[in-house]
Amino acid sequence: MTQRDTLVHLFAGGCGGTVGAILTCPLEVVKTRLQSSSVTLYISEVQLNTMAGASVNRVVSPGPLHCLKVILEKEGPRSLFRGLGPNIVGVAPSRAIYFAAYSNCKEKLNGVFDPDSTQVHMISAAMAGFTAITATNPIWLIKTRLQLDARIIEMKS
């Protein structure tokens, strides 16, 4: 594989990763909020009156659409792109590293295994994934912390 091919894979991976990060950022924010134990998300849904007149609140976990609605109402549309900067800074090199490592590993493994066999693709993908994740892990930590930087959100219906 030539240096030009490596650069083409780096560029293609970086561009594809950047577009993907922008389009999926709102879903990432909602996912991170729903997964986080440090952000309280709850809905006081039903009040049941007992014989003595006291009320009991039933707590229901919110779904992604409800979470999205509350984020939009309480924080505004810009908050759906919280952490986009580090995400782009991370995705572009991550995808670029992945594509370049995959193609380089595949080229080397084609000489060891049957060319373009399942083993070549699987080992190349594993090695490329490991390389990309290891190289960009600190960026993902920053992105997640920025996405969770919102104040505690209480969702009451």
Buried (B, 14 or more C-beta within 10 A) or exposed (E): EEEEEBEBBBBBBBEBBBEEBBEEBBEBBBBBBBEBEEBEBBBBEEEEEEEEEEEEEEEBEBEEEBBBEBBEEEBEEEBBBBBBEBBBBBBBBBBBBBBBBBBBBBBBBBEEEEEEEEEBBEBBBEBBBEBBEEBBEEBBEBBBEBBBEBEEBEBEE
